[in-house]
Each structure stands twice: as C-alpha cells, then as structure tokens.
C-alpha cells in the first residue's frame, strides 16, 4: 500500500516548471492601467467580441460595457437622490439628521 501523500501527481518536468514559476518574482512590467480601464479599451476596440460565454448564452464586450455603465448611472442617481433628500430634511428640520432616507435602490 502507498500513502496518499506520497503519490506523485505531476511528472518530474512539470514539477520543476511549477517550482520555477513559484520562485519567479512577480512581473515588474505590469500595465499602468487598471483592469476596468483595460476592459473599456477592449470594449471600445472590438465591441462585438464575446466577453462572456455561458451555456445560457453570450454577451459581447459592448453589451457588458453598456450594462456596467447603466448600473453605474443608477448608483450615482440613487446617491444623488439620497443626498438631496438628506439636505432637504436638514434644511426643514436641522435636528432630524439622516432620518429622511429614500427607499433602497432597485434596478
């Protein structure tokens, strides 16, 4: 019988490659832009390319970007409405504080 911990899962060369990768320092030449910025660049360069592929269907970079922008606009609109409601409440009753809070955001 062989102990489960002693069973080799990788070949010798695969194990060496894995060890080399683990010991290699983090790449220093990473892009100076964020992942969202890279996504926007890709979406603008080729909006009809598939960004998401699932058994239920596909979404292009353009579709995903439009959806993300719509969510961002909704979040900003909700935040503005909340700030306005709080400001009006404070102007009407300075003692009320944050009591006037609009309904939770729905999308």
C-alpha distances in whole Angstrom, upper triangle without the diagonal:
4,7,9,12,11,11,14,17,20,21,22,26,25,24,27,29,28,28,32,33,31,33,36,39,41,43,47,48,48,51,53,54,52,49,52,54,52,52,56,56,54,55,59,58,56,57,56,53,50,48,46,45,43,43,46,48,49,51,53,53,57,56,53,56,59,57,56,59,60,58,59,63,62,60,63,66,64,64,68,69,67,69,73,72,72,74,77,76,76,80,81,79,78,77,75,72,69,70,71,68,67,65,61,61,60,59
4,6,8,7,7,11,13,16,18,19,22,22,20,23,26,24,24,28,29,28,30,33,36,37,39,43,45,44,47,50,50,48,46,49,51,49,49,52,53,51,52,56,55,54,54,53,50,47,46,44,42,41,41,44,46,46,48,50,50,54,53,51,53,56,54,53,56,58,55,56,60,59,58,61,63,62,62,65,66,65,67,70,70,69,72,74,73,74,77,78,77,76,74,72,69,67,68,68,65,65,63,59,58,58,57
4,5,5,7,11,13,16,18,19,23,21,19,22,25,23,23,27,27,26,28,31,33,35,37,41,43,42,45,48,48,46,44,47,49,47,47,51,51,49,51,54,54,52,53,52,49,46,44,42,41,40,40,43,45,45,47,49,49,52,52,49,51,54,52,51,54,55,53,54,58,57,55,58,61,59,59,62,64,62,64,67,67,66,69,71,70,71,74,75,74,72,71,69,66,63,64,65,62,62,60,56,56,55,54
4,5,6,9,10,14,16,18,21,19,18,21,23,20,21,25,25,23,26,29,31,32,35,38,40,39,42,45,45,43,40,43,46,44,43,47,48,46,47,51,50,49,49,48,45,42,40,38,37,36,36,39,41,42,43,45,45,49,48,45,47,50,48,47,50,52,49,50,54,53,52,54,57,56,55,59,60,59,60,64,63,63,65,68,67,67,71,72,71,69,68,66,63,60,61,62,59,59,56,53,52,52,51
4,6,8,10,13,15,16,19,18,15,18,20,18,18,22,22,20,23,26,28,29,32,36,38,37,40,42,43,41,39,42,44,42,42,46,46,44,46,50,49,48,48,48,45,42,40,38,37,36,37,40,41,42,43,45,44,48,47,44,46,50,47,46,49,51,48,49,53,52,51,53,56,55,54,58,59,57,59,62,62,61,64,67,66,66,69,71,69,68,67,65,62,59,60,61,58,58,56,52,51,51,50
4,6,9,12,13,14,17,16,14,17,20,18,18,21,22,21,23,26,29,30,33,36,38,38,41,44,44,42,40,43,46,43,44,47,48,46,48,51,50,49,50,49,46,43,41,40,39,38,39,42,43,43,45,46,46,50,49,46,48,52,50,48,52,53,51,52,55,55,53,56,59,57,57,61,62,60,62,65,65,64,67,70,69,69,72,74,73,71,70,68,65,62,64,64,61,61,59,55,55,54,53
4,6,9,11,13,16,15,13,16,18,17,18,21,22,21,23,26,29,30,32,36,38,37,40,43,43,41,39,42,44,42,42,46,46,44,46,49,48,47,47,47,43,41,39,38,36,35,36,39,41,41,42,44,44,47,47,44,47,50,48,47,50,52,50,50,54,54,52,55,58,57,56,60,61,60,61,65,65,64,67,69,69,69,72,74,73,71,70,68,65,62,64,64,61,60,58,55,54,53,52
4,6,7,9,12,11,10,13,15,14,15,18,19,18,20,23,26,27,29,33,35,34,37,40,41,39,37,40,42,40,40,43,43,41,43,47,45,44,45,45,41,39,37,36,35,34,35,38,39,39,41,42,42,45,45,43,45,48,46,45,49,50,48,49,53,53,51,54,57,56,55,59,60,59,61,64,64,64,66,69,68,69,72,73,72,71,70,68,65,62,63,64,60,60,58,54,53,52,51
4,7,10,12,10,9,13,14,12,14,17,17,17,20,22,25,26,28,31,33,32,35,38,38,36,34,37,39,36,36,40,40,38,40,43,42,41,42,41,37,35,33,32,31,30,31,34,35,35,37,38,38,42,42,39,41,44,43,42,45,47,45,46,49,49,48,51,53,53,52,56,57,56,58,61,61,61,63,66,65,66,69,71,70,68,68,65,62,59,61,61,58,57,55,51,50,49,47
4,7,8,6,6,9,10,9,12,14,15,15,18,19,23,24,25,29,30,30,33,36,36,35,33,36,38,35,35,39,39,36,39,42,40,39,40,40,36,34,33,32,31,31,31,35,36,35,37,37,37,41,41,39,40,44,43,41,45,47,45,45,49,49,48,51,53,53,53,56,58,57,58,61,62,61,64,66,66,66,69,71,70,69,68,66,63,60,62,62,58,58,56,52,51,50,48
4,6,5,6,9,10,11,12,14,15,16,18,20,24,25,26,30,31,31,34,37,38,37,35,38,40,37,37,41,40,38,40,43,41,40,42,41,37,36,35,34,33,33,34,37,38,37,39,39,39,43,43,41,43,46,45,44,47,49,48,48,52,52,51,53,56,56,56,59,61,60,61,64,65,64,67,69,69,70,72,74,74,72,72,69,66,63,65,65,62,61,59,55,54,53,51
4,6,5,6,9,10,11,12,14,15,17,18,22,24,25,29,30,31,34,37,38,37,36,39,40,37,38,42,41,39,42,44,43,42,44,43,39,38,37,36,35,36,37,40,41,40,41,41,41,45,45,43,44,48,47,46,49,51,49,50,53,54,52,55,58,57,57,60,62,61,62,65,66,65,68,70,70,71,73,75,75,73,73,70,67,64,66,67,63,63,61,57,55,55,53
4,5,5,6,9,10,11,12,14,15,16,20,22,23,26,27,28,31,34,35,35,33,37,38,35,36,39,38,36,39,41,40,39,41,40,37,35,34,34,34,34,36,39,39,38,39,39,38,42,43,41,42,46,45,44,46,49,48,48,51,52,51,53,56,56,55,58,60,60,61,64,65,64,66,69,69,69,72,74,74,72,72,70,66,64,66,66,62,62,60,56,54,54,52
4,5,5,6,9,10,11,12,14,15,19,20,21,25,26,26,29,32,33,32,30,34,35,32,33,36,36,33,36,39,37,36,38,38,34,32,31,31,30,31,32,36,36,35,36,36,35,39,40,37,39,42,42,40,43,46,44,44,48,49,47,49,53,52,52,55,57,56,57,60,61,61,63,66,66,66,69,71,70,69,68,66,63,60,62,62,59,58,56,52,51,50,48
4,5,5,6,9,10,10,12,14,18,19,21,25,26,26,29,33,33,33,31,34,36,33,34,38,37,35,38,41,39,38,40,40,36,34,33,33,32,33,34,37,38,37,38,38,37,41,41,39,40,44,43,41,44,46,45,45,49,49,48,50,53,52,52,55,57,56,57,60,61,60,62,65,65,65,68,70,70,68,68,65,62,59,61,62,58,58,56,52,51,50,49
4,5,5,6,9,10,11,12,16,18,19,23,24,25,28,31,33,32,31,35,36,33,34,38,37,35,38,41,39,39,40,41,37,35,34,34,34,35,36,40,40,38,39,39,38,41,42,40,41,45,44,42,45,47,46,46,49,50,49,50,54,54,53,56,58,57,58,61,62,61,63,66,66,66,69,71,71,69,68,67,63,60,63,63,59,59,58,54,52,52,50
4,5,5,6,9,10,11,14,16,17,20,21,22,25,28,30,29,28,31,32,29,31,34,33,31,34,37,35,35,37,37,33,32,30,31,31,32,34,37,36,35,36,35,34,38,39,36,37,41,41,39,42,44,43,43,46,47,46,47,51,51,50,53,55,54,55,58,59,59,61,64,64,64,67,69,68,67,66,64,61,58,60,60,57,57,55,51,50,49,47
4,5,5,6,9,10,13,14,16,20,21,21,24,27,28,28,26,30,31,28,29,33,32,31,34,36,35,35,36,36,33,31,29,29,29,30,32,35,35,34,34,34,33,37,38,35,36,40,39,37,40,42,41,40,44,45,43,45,48,48,47,50,53,52,52,56,57,56,58,61,61,61,64,66,65,64,63,61,58,55,57,58,54,54,52,49,47,47,45
4,5,5,6,9,12,14,16,19,21,22,25,28,30,29,28,31,33,30,32,35,35,33,36,39,37,37,39,39,36,34,32,32,33,33,36,38,38,37,37,37,36,40,40,37,38,42,41,39,42,45,43,42,46,47,45,47,50,50,49,52,54,53,54,57,58,57,59,62,62,62,65,67,66,64,64,62,59,56,58,59,55,55,54,50,49,49,47
4,5,5,6,10,12,14,17,19,20,23,26,28,27,27,30,31,29,30,34,33,32,35,37,35,36,38,38,35,34,32,32,33,34,36,39,39,37,37,37,35,39,40,37,38,41,41,39,41,44,42,42,46,47,45,46,50,50,49,51,54,53,53,57,58,57,59,62,62,62,65,67,66,64,64,62,59,56,59,59,56,56,54,51,49,49,47
4,5,5,8,10,11,15,16,17,20,23,24,24,23,27,28,25,27,30,29,28,31,34,32,32,34,35,31,30,28,29,29,31,33,36,35,33,33,33,31,35,36,33,34,38,37,35,37,40,39,38,42,43,41,43,46,46,45,48,50,49,50,53,54,54,55,58,59,58,61,63,63,61,61,59,56,53,55,56,52,52,51,47,45,45,44
4,6,8,10,12,15,18,18,21,24,25,24,23,27,28,26,28,31,31,30,33,35,34,34,36,37,33,32,29,30,31,31,34,36,36,35,35,34,33,36,37,34,35,38,38,35,38,40,39,38,42,43,41,42,46,45,44,47,50,48,49,52,53,52,54,57,57,57,60,62,61,59,59,57,54,51,54,54,51,51,50,46,44,45,43
4,6,9,12,15,17,18,22,24,26,25,25,29,30,28,30,33,32,32,35,37,36,36,38,39,36,35,32,33,34,35,38,40,40,38,38,37,35,39,40,37,37,41,40,38,40,43,41,40,44,45,43,44,48,47,46,49,51,50,50,54,55,54,55,59,59,58,61,63,63,61,60,59,55,53,55,56,53,53,52,48,47,47,46
4,7,8,11,14,15,18,21,23,23,23,27,27,25,27,30,29,29,32,34,33,34,35,37,33,33,30,31,32,34,37,39,38,36,36,35,33,36,38,35,35,39,38,36,38,41,39,38,42,43,41,42,46,46,45,47,50,49,49,52,54,53,54,58,58,57,60,62,62,60,60,58,55,52,55,55,52,52,51,48,46,46,45
4,6,8,11,12,16,18,20,21,21,25,25,23,26,29,28,28,31,33,32,33,35,36,33,33,30,31,33,34,37,39,39,36,36,35,32,35,37,34,33,37,37,34,36,39,38,36,40,41,39,40,44,44,42,45,48,47,46,50,51,50,51,55,55,54,57,60,59,57,57,56,52,50,52,53,50,50,49,46,44,45,43
4,6,9,9,13,15,17,17,17,21,21,20,22,25,24,24,27,29,28,30,31,33,30,29,27,28,30,32,35,37,36,33,32,31,29,32,33,30,30,33,33,30,32,35,34,33,36,38,35,36,40,40,39,41,44,43,43,46,48,47,48,51,52,51,54,56,56,54,54,52,49,47,49,49,46,46,46,42,41,41,40
4,6,6,10,13,15,16,16,20,20,18,20,23,22,22,25,27,26,27,29,31,28,28,25,27,29,31,35,36,35,32,31,30,27,30,32,29,28,32,32,30,31,35,33,32,35,37,35,36,40,40,39,41,44,43,43,46,48,47,48,52,52,52,54,57,57,54,55,53,50,47,50,50,47,47,46,43,41,42,40
4,6,9,11,14,15,16,20,19,18,21,23,22,22,26,27,26,28,30,32,29,29,27,29,31,34,37,38,37,34,33,31,28,31,33,30,29,32,33,30,31,35,34,32,35,37,35,35,39,40,38,40,43,43,42,45,47,46,47,50,51,51,53,56,55,53,54,53,49,47,50,50,47,47,47,43,41,42,40
4,6,9,12,14,15,18,17,15,19,21,19,20,23,24,23,25,27,29,26,27,25,27,30,32,36,37,35,32,31,29,26,28,30,28,27,30,31,28,29,33,32,31,34,36,34,34,38,39,37,39,43,42,42,45,47,46,47,50,51,51,53,55,56,54,54,53,49,47,50,50,47,46,46,43,41,41,39
4,6,9,10,11,15,14,12,15,17,16,17,20,21,20,22,24,26,24,24,22,24,27,29,33,34,32,29,27,26,22,25,27,24,23,27,28,25,26,29,29,27,30,32,31,31,34,35,34,36,39,39,38,41,44,43,44,47,48,48,50,52,52,50,51,50,46,44,47,46,43,43,42,39,37,38,35
4,5,8,9,12,10,9,13,14,13,14,17,18,17,20,21,24,22,23,20,23,26,28,32,33,31,28,26,23,20,22,25,22,21,24,25,22,23,27,26,24,27,30,28,28,32,33,32,34,37,37,36,39,41,41,42,45,46,46,48,50,51,49,50,48,45,42,45,44,41,41,41,38,35,36,34
4,7,10,12,10,10,14,14,13,15,18,18,18,21,22,25,24,25,22,25,28,31,34,35,33,30,27,25,21,23,25,23,21,24,25,22,22,26,26,23,26,29,27,27,30,32,30,31,35,35,34,37,39,39,39,42,44,43,45,48,48,46,47,46,42,40,43,42,40,39,39,36,34,35,33
4,7,8,6,7,10,11,10,13,15,15,16,18,19,22,21,22,19,22,25,28,32,32,30,26,24,22,18,20,22,19,17,20,21,18,19,22,22,20,22,25,24,23,27,28,27,28,32,32,31,34,36,36,37,40,41,41,42,45,46,44,45,44,40,38,41,40,37,36,36,33,31,31,29
4,5,5,6,9,10,11,12,14,15,17,18,19,22,20,20,17,19,23,25,29,29,27,24,22,20,17,18,20,17,15,18,19,16,17,20,19,17,20,22,21,21,25,26,24,26,29,29,29,32,34,34,34,37,39,39,40,43,43,42,43,41,38,35,38,37,34,33,33,30,27,28,26
4,5,5,6,9,10,11,12,14,15,16,17,19,17,17,14,16,19,21,25,25,24,21,18,17,14,16,17,14,13,17,17,14,15,19,18,16,20,22,20,21,24,25,24,27,29,29,30,32,34,34,35,38,39,40,42,44,44,43,44,42,38,36,38,37,34,33,32,29,26,27,25
4,5,5,6,9,10,10,12,14,15,15,18,17,16,13,15,19,21,25,25,23,20,17,15,12,13,15,12,10,13,14,10,12,15,14,13,16,18,17,18,21,22,21,23,26,26,27,29,31,32,33,35,37,37,39,41,42,41,42,39,36,33,36,34,31,30,29,26,23,24,21
4,5,5,6,9,10,11,12,14,14,18,17,18,15,17,21,24,28,27,25,22,19,17,13,14,16,14,11,14,16,13,13,17,17,15,17,20,19,19,22,24,23,25,28,28,28,31,33,33,34,36,38,38,40,42,43,42,43,41,38,35,38,36,33,32,32,29,26,27,24
4,5,5,6,9,10,10,12,13,16,14,15,13,16,19,22,26,26,24,20,17,15,11,13,16,13,12,15,17,14,15,19,19,17,20,23,22,22,25,27,26,28,31,32,32,34,36,37,37,40,41,42,43,46,47,45,47,44,41,38,41,40,36,35,35,32,29,29,26
4,5,5,6,9,10,11,10,13,12,12,9,12,16,19,22,22,20,17,14,12,8,10,12,10,8,12,13,11,12,16,16,15,18,20,20,21,24,25,25,27,29,30,31,33,35,35,36,39,40,41,43,45,46,45,46,43,40,37,39,38,35,33,32,29,26,26,23
4,5,5,6,8,10,9,13,13,14,11,15,18,21,25,24,21,18,15,12,8,9,11,10,7,10,12,10,10,14,15,14,16,19,19,19,22,24,24,25,28,29,29,31,33,34,35,37,39,40,41,43,44,43,45,42,39,37,39,37,34,32,32,29,25,25,22
4,5,5,6,9,10,13,12,14,13,16,19,23,26,26,23,20,17,14,10,11,14,13,10,13,16,14,14,18,19,17,19,22,23,23,25,27,27,28,31,32,32,34,37,37,38,40,42,43,44,46,47,46,48,46,43,40,42,41,37,36,35,33,29,29,26
4,5,5,6,7,10,9,11,10,13,16,20,23,23,20,17,14,11,7,9,12,11,10,13,15,14,15,18,19,19,21,23,24,24,27,29,29,30,33,34,34,36,38,39,40,42,44,45,46,48,50,49,50,48,45,42,44,42,39,37,36,33,30,29,26
4,6,5,5,8,8,10,9,12,15,19,22,21,18,15,11,8,5,5,9,8,7,10,12,12,12,15,17,16,18,21,22,22,24,26,27,28,30,32,32,34,36,37,38,40,42,43,44,46,48,47,48,46,43,40,42,40,37,35,34,31,27,27,23
4,6,6,9,10,13,12,16,19,22,25,25,21,18,15,11,8,7,11,11,9,11,14,14,13,16,18,18,19,22,23,23,25,27,28,28,31,33,33,34,37,38,38,40,42,43,44,47,48,47,49,47,44,41,43,41,38,36,35,33,29,28,25
4,6,9,9,12,13,16,19,23,26,25,22,18,16,12,9,10,13,14,12,14,17,17,17,20,22,21,23,25,26,26,28,31,31,32,35,36,37,38,40,42,42,44,46,47,48,50,52,51,53,50,47,44,47,45,41,39,39,36,33,32,28
4,6,6,9,10,14,16,20,23,22,19,15,13,9,7,8,11,12,12,14,16,17,17,20,21,22,23,25,27,27,29,31,32,33,35,37,38,39,41,42,43,45,47,48,49,51,53,52,54,51,48,45,47,45,42,39,38,36,32,31,27
4,6,8,9,12,15,18,21,20,17,13,10,6,5,4,8,9,9,10,13,14,14,16,18,19,20,22,24,25,26,28,29,30,32,34,35,36,38,40,41,42,44,46,47,48,50,50,51,48,46,43,44,42,39,36,35,33,29,28,24
4,6,9,11,13,16,19,18,14,11,9,5,6,6,8,10,11,12,14,16,17,18,20,21,23,24,26,27,28,30,32,33,35,36,38,39,41,42,43,45,47,48,49,51,52,52,54,51,48,45,46,44,41,38,37,34,31,29,25
4,6,9,11,14,17,17,14,10,8,5,6,8,10,11,12,14,15,16,18,20,21,22,24,26,27,28,30,32,33,34,36,37,39,40,42,43,45,46,48,49,51,52,54,53,54,52,49,46,47,45,42,39,38,35,31,30,26
4,6,7,11,13,14,10,7,6,4,6,9,9,10,12,14,14,15,18,19,20,22,24,25,26,28,29,31,32,34,35,36,38,40,41,43,44,46,47,49,50,52,53,52,53,50,48,44,46,44,40,38,36,33,30,28,24
4,7,10,14,14,11,8,6,5,5,9,9,7,10,12,13,13,15,17,18,19,21,23,23,25,27,28,29,31,33,34,35,37,39,40,41,43,44,46,47,49,50,50,50,47,45,41,43,41,37,35,34,31,27,26,22
4,7,10,10,8,5,5,7,8,11,10,8,12,14,13,13,17,18,18,19,22,23,23,26,27,28,29,32,33,34,35,37,38,40,41,43,44,46,48,49,50,49,50,47,44,41,42,40,37,35,33,29,26,24,21
4,7,8,6,4,7,9,11,14,12,12,15,17,16,17,20,21,21,23,25,26,26,29,31,31,32,35,36,37,39,41,41,43,45,46,47,49,51,52,53,53,53,50,47,44,45,43,39,37,35,32,29,27,23
4,5,5,6,9,12,14,17,15,14,17,19,17,18,22,22,21,24,26,26,27,30,31,31,33,35,36,37,39,41,41,43,45,46,47,49,51,52,52,52,53,49,47,43,44,43,39,37,34,31,28,26,23
4,6,8,12,15,17,20,17,17,21,22,20,21,25,25,24,27,29,29,29,33,34,33,35,38,38,39,42,43,44,45,47,49,49,51,53,54,55,55,55,51,49,46,46,45,41,38,36,33,30,27,25
4,7,10,14,17,18,15,15,19,19,17,19,23,22,22,25,27,26,27,30,31,31,33,35,36,36,39,41,41,42,45,46,46,49,51,51,52,52,52,49,47,43,44,42,38,36,33,30,27,24,21
4,7,10,14,15,13,13,17,17,16,18,21,20,21,24,25,25,27,29,30,30,33,35,35,36,39,40,41,42,45,46,46,48,50,51,52,52,53,49,47,44,44,42,39,36,33,31,28,25,22
4,7,10,12,10,10,14,15,14,16,18,19,19,22,24,24,25,28,29,29,31,33,34,35,37,39,40,41,43,45,46,48,49,50,51,52,52,49,47,43,44,42,38,36,33,30,27,25,21
4,7,8,6,6,10,11,10,12,15,15,16,18,20,21,22,24,26,26,28,30,31,32,34,36,37,39,40,42,43,45,46,48,49,49,49,46,44,40,41,39,36,33,31,28,25,23,19
4,5,5,6,9,10,11,12,14,15,17,18,20,21,23,24,26,27,29,30,32,33,35,36,38,39,41,42,44,45,47,48,49,49,50,47,45,41,43,41,37,35,33,30,27,25,21
4,6,5,6,9,10,10,12,14,15,16,18,20,21,22,24,26,27,28,30,32,33,34,36,37,39,40,42,43,45,46,48,47,48,46,43,40,41,39,36,34,32,29,26,24,21
4,6,5,6,9,10,10,12,14,15,16,18,20,21,22,24,26,27,28,30,31,33,34,36,37,39,40,42,43,45,46,46,47,45,42,39,40,38,35,32,31,29,25,23,20
4,5,5,6,9,10,11,12,14,15,17,18,20,21,23,24,26,27,29,30,32,33,35,36,37,39,41,42,43,45,45,46,43,41,37,38,36,33,30,29,26,22,21,17
4,5,5,6,9,10,11,12,14,15,17,18,20,21,23,24,26,27,29,30,32,33,35,36,37,39,41,42,43,43,44,41,39,35,37,35,31,29,27,24,21,19,16
4,5,5,6,9,10,10,12,14,15,16,18,20,21,22,24,26,27,28,30,32,33,34,36,37,39,41,42,41,43,40,37,34,36,34,30,28,27,24,21,20,16
4,5,5,6,9,10,10,12,14,15,16,18,20,21,22,24,26,27,28,30,31,33,34,36,37,39,40,40,42,39,36,33,35,32,29,26,25,23,19,18,14
4,5,5,6,9,10,11,12,14,15,17,18,20,21,23,24,26,27,29,30,32,33,35,36,38,39,39,40,37,35,31,32,30,27,24,23,20,16,15,11
4,5,5,6,9,10,11,12,14,15,17,18,20,21,23,24,26,27,29,30,32,33,35,36,37,37,38,35,33,29,31,29,25,23,22,19,16,15,12
4,5,5,6,9,10,11,12,14,15,16,18,20,21,22,24,26,27,28,30,32,33,35,36,36,37,34,32,29,30,28,25,23,22,20,16,16,13
4,5,5,6,9,10,10,12,14,15,16,18,20,21,22,24,26,27,28,30,31,33,34,34,36,33,31,27,29,26,23,20,19,17,13,13,10
4,5,5,6,9,10,11,12,14,15,16,18,20,21,23,24,26,27,29,30,32,33,33,34,31,28,25,26,24,21,18,17,15,11,10,8
4,5,5,6,9,10,11,12,14,15,17,18,20,21,22,24,26,27,29,30,31,31,32,30,27,24,25,23,20,18,18,16,12,13,11
4,5,5,6,9,10,10,12,14,15,16,18,20,21,22,24,26,27,28,30,30,31,29,26,23,25,22,19,17,17,15,12,13,11
4,5,5,6,9,10,10,12,14,15,16,18,20,21,22,24,26,27,28,28,30,27,25,21,22,20,17,14,14,12,8,9,7
4,6,5,6,9,10,11,12,14,15,17,18,20,21,23,24,26,27,27,28,25,22,19,20,18,15,13,13,11,8,9,9
4,5,5,6,9,10,11,12,14,15,16,18,20,21,22,24,25,25,27,24,22,19,20,18,15,14,15,13,10,13,12
4,5,5,6,9,10,10,12,14,15,16,18,20,21,22,24,24,26,23,21,18,19,17,14,12,13,12,9,11,11
4,5,5,6,9,10,11,12,14,15,16,18,20,21,22,22,24,21,19,15,16,14,11,9,9,9,6,9,10
4,5,5,6,9,10,11,12,14,15,17,18,20,21,21,22,19,17,14,15,13,11,10,11,10,9,12,14
4,5,5,6,9,10,10,12,14,15,16,18,20,20,21,19,17,14,16,14,12,11,13,13,12,14,16
4,5,5,6,9,10,11,12,14,15,16,18,19,20,17,16,13,14,11,9,7,10,11,10,13,15
4,5,5,6,9,10,11,12,14,15,16,16,18,15,13,10,11,9,6,6,9,10,10,13,16
4,5,5,6,9,10,11,12,14,15,15,16,14,12,10,12,10,9,9,13,13,13,17,19
4,5,5,6,8,10,10,12,14,14,16,14,13,11,13,10,10,10,13,15,15,18,20
4,5,5,6,9,10,11,12,13,14,12,11,9,9,6,7,7,11,13,14,17,19
4,5,5,6,9,10,10,10,12,9,7,6,8,6,7,9,12,14,15,19,22
4,5,5,6,9,10,9,12,10,9,9,11,9,10,12,16,17,18,22,24
4,5,5,6,8,10,12,10,10,10,11,9,11,12,16,18,19,22,25
4,5,5,6,7,9,7,7,8,8,6,9,11,15,17,19,22,25
4,5,5,4,7,6,6,8,9,9,12,14,18,20,21,25,28
4,6,6,9,9,10,11,12,11,14,16,20,22,24,27,29
4,6,9,8,10,12,12,11,14,16,19,22,24,27,30
4,5,5,8,10,10,10,14,16,20,22,25,28,31
4,6,6,10,11,12,15,18,21,23,25,29,32
4,6,9,9,11,15,18,21,23,25,29,32
4,6,6,8,11,14,17,19,22,25,29
4,6,8,10,14,17,18,20,24,27
4,6,7,10,13,14,17,20,23
4,6,10,12,14,17,20,23
4,7,10,12,15,18,21
4,7,9,11,14,18
4,6,8,11,15
4,6,9,12
4,6,10
4,7
4
